[in-house]
Amino acid sequence: MFAEHTEDGYLSVLAKIERKTLVYGSQTLLCEFRLQQGALLPPHSHPHEQTGYLVSGRLRLNIGGENRLLSPGDSWCIDSNVEHYAEALADCIAIEVFSPRREDYLP
C-alpha cells in the first residue's frame, strides 16, 4: 500500500484533536495526529500496542503513571492495556503505529 500526502481525510476525534489514517497492513496501522495547544486526551487504554514519534510541538504524556515532557524527535511505546493520557502544551503533530491494526481506525 502506498499513500501520497494530502491535506484532506482528517477526522475530529476529540476537541482540538484530529486523526488521519495514513496506511495499514494486516497487523499494523499508521496514523497522524494533530493536536492543538490545550488539547486533552483523557486517560484510556486499549488492547493495541502503540508506538509514537513527536514530529512537532510540545506534549505532556503519561504512560502507566510515568509523566514525561516531550519535544520534537522524542518517541514512546505504550504496551497493550496500559492506561495513558496526554496534554498538548503547543500545537503538535504526532505519528503513531498501532499493532494489531485498529479496525476502528480503518477508512
HELIX and SHEET records of a PDB file:
HELIX    1   1 GLU A  103  TYR A  105  5                                   3    
SHEET    1   A 6 LEU A  11  LEU A  14  0                                        
SHEET    2   A 6 ILE A  17  TYR A  24 -1                                        
SHEET    3   A 6 LEU A  29  LEU A  35 -1                                        
SHEET    4   A 6 CYS A  92  SER A  99 -1                                        
SHEET    5   A 6 GLU A  49  SER A  56 -1                                        
SHEET    6   A 6 SER A  75  ILE A  78 -1                                        
SHEET    1   B 4 LEU A  40  HIS A  44  0                                        
SHEET    2   B 4 HIS A  84  ALA A  88 -1                                        
SHEET    3   B 4 LEU A  59  ILE A  63 -1                                        
SHEET    4   B 4 GLU A  66  LEU A  70 -1                                        
END                                                                             
